[in-house]
Amino acid sequence: MPEYVIGIDIGGSKSHLAIFDIDGNFIDLGNWGGLNHEALEGSFKQFEEEFKQFAAQTLSRNKITMKQVAFSAIGAAGVDTKQQHIIISDIIKRVGFEKFTLANDAFLGIPAGSRTGTGICAINGTGCTLAGLNGKGEMLQIGGCGSLTEDKGGGRYIGLRMISAVYCELFRKGEPTVMTSLLFEKLGITSKYDFVEKLYEKLDDDSFAIHKSSRIMFDAVRQNDKVASNIFREIAANYADGISCMLEELRFPPEEELNIVLAGSVFVKGEHPFLVESLKEKVLNDNPGRPIIFIILNIPNATGAVLWALNSLGRNNYYDKVCTQLRLNKK
């Protein structure tokens, strides 16, 4: 009977389920919407219902049963505490998964982007999280809980900072910013007195989404806007300080090359390199002499889950094979 591994990335805006055979051959890549229980109206109950449909749909179209799955690795947004890990693990078992490992989705970026399978992953997409894994297998997550953990990153955070900067210019004697004219154009207004009303109108009819508005700040940086640049520097510093703390907590040897994987739509698809370059600059300045390699993750995060699953079976030499196939089949 053929055996397979499954790698799953459960995100805030999209989710992937990848199936490979145990020799590292691509079978399928299923797609679903966001499944982070924290963003679902029905929380854990809705997550269980949708996750069950997602898994059943992807397995059935490939005529694969759960008995044929040798191991699964699952990275899930919203797994930030031990209690959340227990609840989601129980759901995964009820769906039919037997042999699996579960971690926050930020950890998937490490095996996906780092050939050594160790290092740090910085996520800047729907949310903002840092994950670290050292050579001893020790793991640490920093951030991922929004304002509770002083996260400065993620699409919604950037969008809110952009909007508040515009509002401060209009009504709080704030520093002038190009973002004001860019946002006015986006909202279709010319008077500052229409700003709040039009913003709410666009949010209510879903023609404007805060978490998808980071392009305005990138456009402003391209025009050398000081306000936008300072916000990006602040975000970069927040990530860099977390990375420096991660280096200390996980005791990465200072003489060994360290892989830092940058993942998530804001880092990967950002329309201007200023944010990423600011992050690199601060990390290198704060850690002089340490050999650091920065890697932009341009393959699905689920790649890391597949590699994790294969590695758990002692199949450790499939990095290039898996990455190449998922790069060709990403959706």
Secondary structure, 3 states (H helix, E strand, C coil): CCCEEEEEEECCCEEEEEEEECCCCEEEEEEEECCCHHHCCCHHHHHHHHHHHHHHHHHHCCCCCHHHEEEEEEEECCCCCHHHHHHHHHHHHHHCCCCEEEECHHHHHHHHHCCCCCEEEEEECCCEEEEEECCCCCEEEEECCHHHHCCCCCHHHHHHHHHHHHHHHHHCCCCCCHHHHHHHHHHCCCCHHHHHHHHHHHHHCCCCCHHHCHHHHHHHHHCCCHHHHHHHHHHHHHHHHHHHHHHHHCCCCCCCCEEEEEECHHHHHCCCCHHHHHHHHHHHHHCCCCCEEEEECCCCCHHHHHHHHHHHCCCCCCHHHHHHHHHHHCC
